[in-house]
Amino acid sequence: MEWVNPYHLQVASFLLINVILGVSIYVTLSTGQLSLGNAGFMCIGAYTTALLATRYGLPIPAGIVLGSLLAGAAGVLVGIPSLRLSGVYLAIATLGFGEVIRAVAINWESLTGGAVGVAAIPQMGRVLLARARDIGFSPGSVGLRPNQFISLSVFLILLVLTALVVAFFLRLARSRVGRAYTAIKLDERAAEAAGIPVTYYKVLAFSQGAMVSGLAGALYAHSTSFVSPSDFTYHRAVEILVFAVFGGSGHLLGPVFGATFLTLVPEALRAISHYRYILYGVLLVLTMIFRPQGVIDPPLLRLFRRARPGAAA
């Protein structure tokens, strides 16, 4: 199976992690909260599972779950005092939180390894290959080399998890919780007057977004086998925000599209990949001029639905 290219599969795996990060910022934006702390929550998830796996030998699935839950708990702790903030003030506060987490990762050398980071993290594909060999399965029996099997298994695991995350929040958007999120985003005071517990739902959205960011961080750690504080700088937080701004924050598919497009473009244009942030800036300016709501928005999706063959007039 020469068409199974490990490099392309690795790019696709990073794309799926970025899609999960795009979902994480959409959840907080769906209640009108602009959070730039996703990189910090991602860092919590990554370091939690990395340390549990390397120091205590915890299985990968348990580490991923615990990393996500710890990030979600941190989201609650940050979300409650942030209720009095909104707009740019909330963005600055959460960005500061992300930088604090990164500073802790740099300076707590006895735990995190400092600026060097954590290496030799169990990689999902290699662990799966070892388990497969233990039961007598060989990648060569299906025409795959070991590195192809490793890359393909990581991609498939991430694909399944990403599909589950996107499906969950698409369903959530049509539920009572999703309608409450929308009401709070449109008019917080009117939502409160209608009997919606605004505080509860805002903290819930914040913790959900943090948990999804932690999940992305944990998956990133077990995909790359290495994490360091440089992976979670404010550039990462801005990049996650760009997914939503460019793709559109009015619907979940907006950040999904933004993450997909902005991950593939630098790879498709490798010759100018060092200028990807300039490209991001140009795309943002053009988006703000021609599509301030983002590329994907609910009216556009309704137009596509009506244009489908067999759709009702």
C-alpha positions, 0 to 999 in steps of 0.5 A: 500500500504505497499510497499510504503516506506517513507524512500525509497521514501526520498532516491529517492527524494535526488537522484533526487536532486543530478541528477539535481546537476549533470546536473548543473555541466555538463552545465558549463563543456560542455564549458570547464569551471570547476566551483566549485561554484554549492554549493554556487548557491544551497545555494542562491536558497535554502535560497531565497525560504526558506525566501520568504516562511517563512517570506512573505508567498510566494507560493512554486512554486513562491519561487522555480522560484525566487530562481532559477532566483536569482541563475542564476543572480548570475551566470551571475555576477560571470561568467563575471569576471571569463572569464579571468580564466580557469582550476584550477584558475576558480575552486578556484575562484568559490569555494571561491565564494561558501564559501563567500555565506556560510559565509554570510549565517552564519553571517547575522543572522538577515536575515538567522538565522546564523548557526542555519539556517531556519526551518519550511519551507513549505514542498511540500508534506504536503502543497499538502496534506492540499490542497487535504484535502481541496477539500475532498480527503483523502489518505486513499481512495487510501490505503495510510497513510498520511506520505506515501502520503507526501513522494510519492507526493514529489518524483513524483514532483521531478521526473517530474521536473528532467525529464524536466531538463534532457530532456531540456538539452539533446535537448539543446545539439543537438541544435545550442547552444549545438554545440556552447558549444561543439566547445568552449570546443574543441578549444575556439580560433578556435570557436571564429575564426569561428564566435561563440560569445565565451563570450556570450555562456560561460556566458550563460552556467555559468548562466544556470548551476547556475540556475539549482543549484539554482533549486536544492537548492530550491527543497531541502529546500521544501523537507526537511523543513530546511536549514542551512549553513552546507548543502552547504559546500565545501564538497557539491561542491566536491561531485557534481564534483565527479558526473561528474568525475565518471559518465563522463562529455562528455555526459549529462547521465554521471553526471546523472549516477554518481549522481545515483550511488554515492547516492545509494551506501552509502545507499546500504552499510549503515554499511560503510556509514561513510566512503563514502568519502573514497569510493569516493576517491577509485572510483575516483582513479580507474576511473582515471586509467581505465576510465579517461573519466568517466563511460559514454562517447559518444563512449560507448553510440554509442556502446549501440545504435549499439547493440540494436536489429534492429539497423542499422549495 
